[in-house]
Amino acid sequence: MSETVPPILSVLPTRALVDEKFRVLVENLPAGSPVTLHSLHHSEDKDYWEAYAHYISDHRGAVSVAEDLSFGGTYTGIEAMGLLWSMRPVPGSRKGLRLRKRDVCSPMLVNISVYSGHIAEGFRKQPPLASVLTERWYMAPGVRRVDVRENGIRGTLFIPPGPGPFPGLMDMWGGGGGLLEYRSALLASRGYASLALQYFSPGELQSAELQFKYFETAFNIVKDHPLVIRDKVGIFGLSLGSIVTMYLAAESTIIKPRCCVCISGNNFYPRWKTLIELDKMMFE
């Protein structure tokens, strides 16, 4: 590499929502130089995730991730966002890791670096030619995060910036339980008032009927909010949540969702089963 003019690495924008594209550009390289672009994230679970790709600079001494081919790494070809979507745990990490954000009020910090040559390991043991720290957010400026503890319902409502009214969503995750907010936070950043719904605890609601009413009550909390368009409320379900979504849409006489989005679920809804029974059936 040139000793007089150091390489310049730019990532634009450096602060953005997680679903926004960024532009990664390396300049001031010698023409035809092999380099490795590398991304590194330290998760909230204290695990490291990385992605990398091998490039060769063009006749101007530049590499554009959005325009140039990756010849190897965690992805190949032209992939503008490959340094994010192909992230994986670094070698030697714990097994069974999942990368997900719990605190939506803080960003995912991703360090983008460029290294000399085509390398595949030992990134933290050698100095990069240049690095840029980027912020990836789930919650846009102006989004309001409202804790919901109403009529036995537990969750978090995210309201977009602006006067409203907005279309609404009830957002349900899978059988892992807990309260996951990052999808609702991003939906609110894109103009939807979204309730991240926390499932009730095992044994808290003993019958399928009581559990059914829990979801109906939660849906109505979204529908009746003064900043939500009453006849434009949908349901978003993942895994176990997708089965509950179909169940509500087909069986409820109280709520009528405007639309339903079901991801990674089964194409059936056994009538009057508890959540525990449904969760077990998915893996039988």
Secondary structure as the mmCIF struct_conf table of DSSP 4:
data_model
#
loop_
_struct_conf.conf_type_id
_struct_conf.id
_struct_conf.beg_label_comp_id
_struct_conf.beg_label_asym_id
_struct_conf.beg_label_seq_id
_struct_conf.end_label_comp_id
_struct_conf.end_label_asym_id
_struct_conf.end_label_seq_id
BEND BEND1 GLU A 3 VAL A 5
STRN STRN1 ILE A 8 LEU A 12
BEND BEND2 THR A 14 THR A 14
STRN STRN2 ARG A 15 LEU A 17
TURN_TY1_P TURN_TY1_P1 VAL A 18 ASP A 19
BEND BEND3 GLU A 20 GLU A 20
STRN STRN3 ARG A 23 GLU A 27
BEND BEND4 ASN A 28 ASN A 28
HELX_LH_PP_P HELX_LH_PP_P1 LEU A 29 PRO A 30
TURN_TY1_P TURN_TY1_P2 ALA A 31 GLY A 32
STRN STRN4 PRO A 34 HIS A 42
TURN_TY1_P TURN_TY1_P3 GLU A 44 ASP A 45
BEND BEND5 LYS A 46 LYS A 46
STRN STRN5 TYR A 48 ILE A 56
TURN_TY1_P TURN_TY1_P4 HIS A 59 ARG A 60
BEND BEND6 GLY A 61 GLY A 61
STRN STRN6 VAL A 63 SER A 64
TURN_TY1_P TURN_TY1_P5 VAL A 65 GLU A 67
BEND BEND7 ASP A 68 ASP A 68
HELX_LH_PP_P HELX_LH_PP_P2 LEU A 69 LEU A 69
STRN STRN7 SER A 70 SER A 70
BEND BEND8 GLY A 72 GLY A 72
STRN STRN8 GLY A 73 GLY A 73
BEND BEND9 THR A 74 THR A 74
STRN STRN9 GLY A 77 GLY A 77
TURN_TY1_P TURN_TY1_P6 ALA A 80 MET A 81
HELX_RH_AL_P HELX_RH_AL_P1 GLY A 82 TRP A 85
TURN_TY1_P TURN_TY1_P7 SER A 86 SER A 86
STRN STRN10 ARG A 88 PRO A 89
HELX_LH_PP_P HELX_LH_PP_P3 VAL A 90 VAL A 90
TURN_TY1_P TURN_TY1_P8 PRO A 91 GLY A 92
HELX_LH_PP_P HELX_LH_PP_P4 SER A 93 ARG A 94
BEND BEND10 LYS A 95 GLY A 96
BEND BEND11 ARG A 102 ARG A 102
TURN_TY1_P TURN_TY1_P9 VAL A 104 CYS A 105
BEND BEND12 SER A 106 SER A 106
HELX_LH_PP_P HELX_LH_PP_P5 PRO A 107 PRO A 107
STRN STRN11 MET A 108 SER A 116
BEND BEND13 GLY A 117 GLY A 117
BEND BEND14 GLU A 121 GLU A 121
HELX_RH_3T_P HELX_RH_3T_P1 PHE A 123 LYS A 125
BEND BEND15 GLN A 126 GLN A 126
BEND BEND16 LEU A 129 LEU A 129
STRN STRN12 ALA A 130 TRP A 137
BEND BEND17 TYR A 138 MET A 139
TURN_TY1_P TURN_TY1_P10 PRO A 141 GLY A 142
STRN STRN13 ARG A 144 GLU A 150
TURN_TY1_P TURN_TY1_P11 ASN A 151 GLY A 152
STRN STRN14 ILE A 153 ILE A 159
BEND BEND18 PRO A 161 PRO A 163
STRN STRN15 PHE A 166 MET A 172
TURN_TY1_P TURN_TY1_P12 GLY A 175 GLY A 176
BEND BEND19 GLY A 178 GLY A 178
HELX_RH_AL_P HELX_RH_AL_P2 TYR A 182 SER A 189
TURN_TY1_P TURN_TY1_P13 ARG A 190 GLY A 191
STRN STRN16 ALA A 193 LEU A 197
HELX_LH_PP_P HELX_LH_PP_P6 GLN A 198 SER A 201
TURN_TY1_P TURN_TY1_P14 PRO A 202 GLU A 204
BEND BEND20 LEU A 205 LEU A 205
BEND BEND21 SER A 207 SER A 207
HELX_RH_AL_P HELX_RH_AL_P3 ALA A 208 LYS A 223
TURN_TY1_P TURN_TY1_P15 ASP A 224 ASP A 224
BEND BEND22 HIS A 225 HIS A 225
TURN_TY1_P TURN_TY1_P16 PRO A 226 LEU A 227
STRN STRN17 VAL A 228 LEU A 238
TURN_TY1_P TURN_TY1_P17 SER A 239 SER A 239
HELX_RH_AL_P HELX_RH_AL_P4 LEU A 240 GLU A 251
BEND BEND23 THR A 253 ILE A 254
BEND BEND24 ARG A 258 ARG A 258
STRN STRN18 CYS A 260 ILE A 263
BEND BEND25 SER A 264 SER A 264
BEND BEND26 ASN A 267 ASN A 267
TURN_TY1_P TURN_TY1_P18 ARG A 271 TRP A 272
HELX_RH_AL_P HELX_RH_AL_P5 LEU A 275 MET A 282
TURN_TY1_P TURN_TY1_P19 PHE A 283 PHE A 283
#
